[in-house]
Amino acid sequence: MAENDQERTEQPTPKRLEEARKKGQVPRSIDLSTATVLLVAGGALRVFGGGIGSALAGVMRAALSLDYDRTLDPRLAITAAATELLHALIACAPVFGLTMVAALAAPLALGGWNLSFEALAPDFSRLDPISGFGRLFSARAGVELGKALAKVAVVGTAAYLVLRDEAPQFLALGSEPLAVALAQAVALASDALLIMAGTLGLIAAVDVPWQLFQHHKQLRMTREEIREEMKESDGSPENKMRVRRVQRELLRRRMMHEVPTADVIVTNPTHFAVALRYDESRMRAPRVVAKGADLIAARIREIATENAVPIFEAPPLARALYHNVEIGGEIPGQLYVAVAQVLTYIYRLKAARASGAQPPEPPVIDASIETTRH
């Protein structure tokens, strides 16, 4: 059982994935990024190739038609060269710009952007030659070598087919006029890039699932790690007990503040005390505003005495209320009659004391109501 517990069979938790991301461990596919860049570059050449060819032809004509006197002055020659270079860069700017955007956007498809300072920190363990040899001859290294050879074979085959089919057109460029040759060269480059992008796209279609699988496999967790993480997230049992103790204390203090507002305190008479309040305009039924046993019950009776809150001894009703109604809850229907008898008696008692009349007889509470306890 302990041996199975150490097997990394559990999927990584969101916390584990987030920690790995902070360390720079995100799935990446170089083939996907390369295919995206080549696809955008080929498409940009296809769209802007004609204009780029014409502009570069103009740059070449201007560069080759310098005055003889300017070529003898190094400063003028450098200035002229810099000017034509700037014109060439401006002509190629659409392709360069779109290619850069593609290079920045490609990671969004797998793993997203991730700047990790932890990944930038030096890791001197990688300088260990023994570990290096271990990584070099590991199963993963063998898989990566096989992938690399397969990529070389696929890309090499595609490149051979492209060169074989386009070789006559490449060779014919030297006999074409400059403008036509440049436009034709741009078109051939665009076709080559698009074909290579498609080839790498096929490789990426296999590489992306593999990278996702490898990433999740590396981050898999043991059951013990899951338990430890849950313990860290939820807190240790000692901390949870401390929190519950603080919560009970806060609830008790809040409850004691409600005792002076009660209409009556129903007691056991010593073991239980339940404070009831009823506001006909705001409540559907009487509510329990405080309750307690033993020492807490004694404190409830003490506060009630200090604030002239009536105390009524009804052991069966006190036990039923204590066990069946939470603080702030309405009394259940099976206790309506008994509670109504107590409240009616309390109201009549207050009226009698105010008028100086004879106090009423206290009601007799049916002991069978204790069966409502669950």
LUMLUMBA-296044 format. One record per residue: residue in three letters; x negated, y negated, z negated of N, C-alpha, C in turn. Coordinates in steps of 0.05 Angstrom, whole numbers, plus 5000, padded with zeros to 4 digits. Each point is the difference from the previous one (the first is absolute). Last residue first. Layout:
<rs>
alaXYZXYZXYZ ...
</rs>
This chain:
<rs>
his567646994647498950175022497049994998 arg509949774939497149985003499050195022 thr509149914966499349865024497049985005 thr504650354921499650205021499449875027 glu502249524919497250085002499550205022 ile508849684972498749855022497050065002 ser506350344932499650165025498649855022 ala503049654912497350125001499550165025 asp506549124982500150295006497250115002 ile502649124942499050085026500050305002 val505749244942498750264997499250105028 pro501448944961501050235015498450254994 pro501749174929498250085022501150255014 glu506149234952498850264995498250085023 pro501748944978501450245011498550264991 pro500349054942498650135021501450265009 gln505049124959499050264991498550135024 ala500148945001502050214998498750264991 gly496249095021500350084972502050224996 ser496549575084502649904989500450074971 ala492150265047500349725006502549884988 arg498250934994498249854983500349705004 ala504950585055501050014973498249844981 ala497550095090502349834998501150004971 lys492950585020499149725002502349814996 leu502050915006498749944975499049714999 arg503950335079502049964979498749934974 tyr494350235070501449745006502149944979 ile495650834993498149784995501349735005 tyr504950785022499849984971498149764993 thr500850225090502549894990499949964970 leu492750445040500049715006502649874991 val499350944989498049864983500149705005 gln505550565053500950004972498149844982 ala497550145090502249804998501149994971 val493650655020498849734999502149794998 ala503050885010498649974974498849734998 val504150225082502049994978498649954973 tyr494650125079501649765000501749974975 leu493950735032499649864974501649744999 gln499850585077500950174978499649874973 gly497049585083502949994996500950174976 pro490149574998501550175018503050014992 ile493449134985500850254987501550175019 glu492649325037502750004990500650274987 gly489849565004502150155014502749984988 gly491549644967501049845022502250145015 ile493850634949500149724993500849835024 glu503351014999497549864999500449714993 val506050914975500049745013497249874997 asn502450884962501349995026499849745015 his496650244908499150215018501149975029 tyr502449394929497150015001499150205021 leu509349934980499049775014496950015004 ala504050684949500950025028499049765016 arg498450004907498450205013500750035030 ala505249414947497249905002498250205014 leu508950254981499949815021497249895004 pro501650604928500450145026499749805024 pro499249634910497950185008500550145027 ala503049094955501650205015497950195011 glu500749014941498950274998501950205013 phe497648905013502250204997498850285000 ile497448874989498950275003502250204993 pro499048885034501350224986498750275005 val494949055001501350175019501250244986 ala494649204967502850044993501550155022 asn490349814991501549835018503050054997 glu493550484947499049725000501749815017 thr501850935001500849894974499149714998 ala497450485077502949965000500949874974 ile491050275007500549765016503049935001 glu497650804957498949774985500549745015 arg502350825040501949944978499049754985 ile494350325067502449905012502049924979 arg492250444972499549725008502449875013 ala500550914977499949844976499549715006 ala499650625071502849964991500149834974 ile491650245032501249805017502949954993 leu495550684953498949744993501249775018 asp505350845015498249994976499049714996 ala504050065094500250214979497949954979 gly505949385081497550104989500650224979 lys504049165076500550254986497350104990 ala505849125056497750104985500750264987 val506049575059497949805003497550084984 val509350465048498050044979497749815005 arg510649835032497350095007498350044975 pro511349975035497949934981497350115009 ala506649815079500250174976497849914981 arg501649505078502250195004500450174975 met495948975002499350294999502550165005 arg499949034994497650065016499550305002 ser507349574950499949855025497750085018 glu501450384912502250085018499949865027 asp492350314932501049745009502150055021 tyr494150574919502050005020501049725005 arg491850694949501049735005502050025023 leu493950644921501949985022500849715004 ala491850684952501249745001501749975025 val496150844934500649925027501449745000 ala493950764936501449745000500249925029 phe497150924931500549875025501449744996 his497150534924498250095021500449865027 thr505349824918497249944997498250075023 pro510250124988499249724996496949954999 asn503650095061500350294994500750084972 thr502649065061497850144988500750284993 val502449045062501150264993497750174989 ile502148905012497850215000501350254989 val504149075054500150194978497650185002 asp501049245056502649974985500150194976 ala490849525046501950235001502549944985 thr491849465010502249935017502150225001 pro491650064950501749794988502449935018 val493650665032501650094978501749784988 glu493349935072502850025007501850084977 his490449934995501049735005503050015006 met495150814991500549884974501149715003 met497350475078502550124988500749874974 arg491949785043502349885014502650104988 arg492350394966500149724992502449865013 arg498250895025501049994972500349714991 leu496150175085502950065000501249974972 leu490749925009501449765011503050045001 glu494850734971499849784981501449755010 arg499350745057501950064979500049774979 gln493649965069502749955010502150054979 val491150194979500449715002502849945010 arg497550904999500249904972500549705000 arg498350425082502750074990500449894972 val491549905037501949835014502850054990 arg493250554968499749744989502049815012 met499550865034501250014974499949724987 lys495650115082502950015003501550014973 asn490650045000500949735008503050005004 glu496150824980499749824977501049735007 pro499650655068502250054982499949814976 ser495549625088499650244983502450044982 gly501249495095498949964973499750264985 asp503049835093502149984980498949944972 ser493950085073502149815009502249974978 glu492850604987499049735000502249805008 lys502150915001499549924972498949715000 met501350405083502649954987499649904972 glu492450295045500949745011502749934988 glu496350834976498549784988500949735011 arg503950775037500849974972498549764987 ile497550255087502749885000500949944972 glu492050465010499649725007502749865001 glu500150924986498949874977499649705005 arg502650575070502249954982499149854974 thr494449835088500750244985502349934982 met498149515097499550004971500650274988 arg497249475102501750184985499150024971 leu495849505074501249874977501950184985 gln495450275080497949904982501249894974 lys505950275069498750244988497849914980 his504549355052501750104978498750244987 his495449655073500249794979501750104977 gln499250545078497649994984500149814977 phe507350025061499850254984497550004982 leu501049295060502049984978499950254983 gln494550005076499049814980502049974977 trp502650535073497850134985499049824979 pro506649675059501150194980497850134984 val496849425067501549864980501350194980 asp495250325078498349914977501649874978 val503950305083499250234984498649914974 ala502649365063502550144993499550254983 ala492849505038501049884976502650134991 ile496150275081498350094978501149894974 leu504149705078500650284996498450124976 gly498149125026502650024987500950284995 leu492049825048499749974971502750014985 thr500450025094498650244990499649994970 gly503749245043501950234999498750254990 ala494549265012501849954977502150234998 met494149995073498650084976501849964975 ile503349715082499850305000498650094975 leu500649085013502750114995499950304999 leu492149535024500749964971502750134993 ala497250015091498350174984500749984970 asp504349425061500950285003498450194982 ser497249105003502650034986501050285002 ala492249795048499550014971502650034984 leu500849885093498850264994499450034970 ala503049165029502150205003499050284993 val493749305004501749974976502350215001 ala494449965075498550114977501749984974 gln503349605079500150295002498650134976 ala499649075007502850084995500250305000 leu491749655026500549954971502950094992 ala497550045092498650204984500549974970 val503549355060501550265003498650214983 ala495849175004502649974986501550275000 leu491749965048499749974971502750004986 pro499450535092499549734992500149974970 glu497350975036502449824999499149714995 ser494450814999500549905028502349805001 gly497250464919497749845010500449895027 leu506450594956500149724990497749835011 ala501750975015500849815020500049714990 leu498250754943497849975019500649795022 phe506750244936497849864987497749955020 gln507250505030500849724998497849844985 pro498950945010499949865026500749714998 ala500750534920497249955009499949875028 glu507850334944499649715005497249945012 asp502950904975502149895017499449715009 arg494150454941500150155025502049885019 leu499249654912497749935017500150145026 val506650234938500449725008497749925019 leu499650854961502149995020500449725010 tyr493950134930499050125025502149995021 ala502349714914498249825012498950105027 ala505550574947501649775011498249805015 thr495850714955501550105023501649785013 gly495549804920498150045022501450105025 val505149924921499349735011498150035023 val502250804955502449885012499449735014 ala493050454953500850155023502449885014 val496949614920498049965021500950155026 lys505150144922500449735011498149955024 ala499050804952502550015016500549725013 leu492850084940499450145025502550015018 ala501149634915498349825016499450145027 lys504850504936501649785011498449825018 gly495450674953501750125020501849795014 leu494849734927498350065022501650125023 glu504449864919499549745013498250045025 val501850754946502449925014499549745015 gly493150314945500450175024502449935016 ala498549564919498049915020500250175025 arg505350254927501049755012498149905021 ala497450734947502150085020501149765014 ser490049914964502650074989502050075022 phe490449685000500650275008502750104988 leu496849104986499250055027500850285010 arg501249704909502049895018499450075029 gly493850284937502550134995502249905018 phe491649584999499950255015502650164996 gly499349214951500149945029499950255017 ser499050054906502849955007500249955030 ile491450094969501350264997503049975008 pro494449224997499550175024501550274998 asp502749024959499150264990499650195024 leu503649105003497150025005498950274991 arg509149704985499650085028497150035008 ser502849674914500350295001499650105029 phe500349074975497450125001500150315000 asp506349165030500450264988497450155003 pro503748905004498150215007500550264984 ala507949295027498050044980498150225008 leu507949765050497649855007497750044980 ala508850364987498750155022497449865009 glu505549594935498750244989498650165021 phe505149245022497449934991498650234987 ser507749945078499450124974497149934993 leu508649805072497549884992499450104972 asn506850285086499250054973497249894994 trp509050125077497649854992499450064971 gly505350775050500349724996497349874993 gly503150965020498649914976500349714995 leu502350285093499350224983498349894976 ala503849425065501550245008499450244982 leu495549144994502749994988501650255006 pro491049825036500250134973502850004988 ala498449555085500050295002500150134972 ala499249035019502650114996500150314999 leu492049485016500949934974502750144994 ala496150105085498250124981500949954971 ala504749595072500550294999498250144979 val498649085016502650044986500650304998 met492549775050499549954972502650044983 thr500650055094498550234990499549974970 leu504049285046501950224996498650254989 gly494549255019501949944979501950234995 phe493850055072498750024974501949964977 val503349885087499450284995498750044973 pro501949115028502450164996499550294993 ala492449425022501249974973502650154996 cys493749875079500550274988501449984973 ala497849205047501450175020500750274988 ile494649424949502849905001501750175020 leu490850184996501450094975502949905000 ala494649715070500450295003501550114975 his497249105000502250045020500750305003 leu492649784947502449914987502450045018 leu491650155037500750214981502549944985 glu496549345056501250225015500750244983 thr495549284959502649915010501550225016 ala491150144969501950004978502849925009 ala493049955063500650284994502050024977 ala496849155022501750105022500850294995 thr493949604940502649884997502050105022 ile491050275004501450134977502849884997 ala494549615066500750285008501550144977 leu496649134985502350005017500950285009 arg492249934948502349904984502550005017 pro491650235041501150214982502549914985 asp496549685097500249884973501250214981 leu499150195092497349954991500049884972 thr508150185048498850254992497149974990 arg504949265035501050084974498850274991 asp498049655086498849834979500950094972 tyr503750415078497350094995498749844978 asp510650155000498049845015497250094992 leu508250704993498849784986498049855018 ser506350795013499849775018498949764985 leu502250884962498150055021499649765019 ala506349994927497450074988497950035021 ala509049855026498949764988497250064988 arg504750725037499349815021498749754988 met503550644940497650105014499149815022 val507949804954497749974982497550095014 gly508050145045499349724999497649954983 ala503550865001498749945026499249715002 leu504850284925497250094998498649965027 ala509249794996498549824982497050084999 ser506050555047499649755014498349814984 gly502450824959498250045023499449745015 ile506449994931497350034989498050035022 gly509149985023499149744992497150014989 gly504150825022499749845024498949724993 gly502150614929497650075015499649825024 phe507150074928498449755004497650055018 val506450714982501649765002498349765008 arg495850854985502050035021501649755005 leu494050034928498549985026501950035023 ala503650144915499349715004498549965026 gly502150894975502449855008499449715004 gly493050544968500750075027502449855010 ala497549884910498049885018500650075030 val505550394933500549715002498049875019 leu498750914983502649965014500649715004 leu492450254949499650055029502649955016 val500449944905498449795011499650035030 thr504650684954501549765001498549775012 ala495650824987502050025021501749755002 thr493950074929498649975025501950015024 ser503550164913499149725003498649955027 leu502550884978502449845004499249705005 asp493250624978501050045028502449835005 ile496350024914498349845018501150035029 ser505250114906499550155025498549825019 arg502850094886499149855023499550195023 pro504549904890499650165025499349825023 val497049754900502449995016499650175025 gln494649654909500650265011502850005014 gly495249294947499550005029500650275013 lys501649704907497250095004499350025030 lys508749764973498349804988497050075003 arg506550625027500049775019498149794989 ala501750754947498250075022499849765019 glu506049924929497349994990498050065023 glu509150085019499349724997497149974990 leu503750875008499649885026499149714998 arg502350454921497550115011499449875027 lys508249794960497849874985497350105011 pro508050395034499649725010497749864986 thr499151055003502049824990499649725012 pro497150985045499149774984502349824993 gln501351075010499749765018499249764983 glu497451024972502149804997499449775019 thr494350784984502450085015502149795001 arg489850264967501249755009502350065019 glu496050594915500249995029501449745008 gln498950314909497849835010500049985030 asp506150544950500549734992497949815012 asn499550955007501849895020500549704995 glu494850474938498549985025501849885021 ala503650174916498249774998498549975027 met505450754991501749765000498349755000 
</rs>
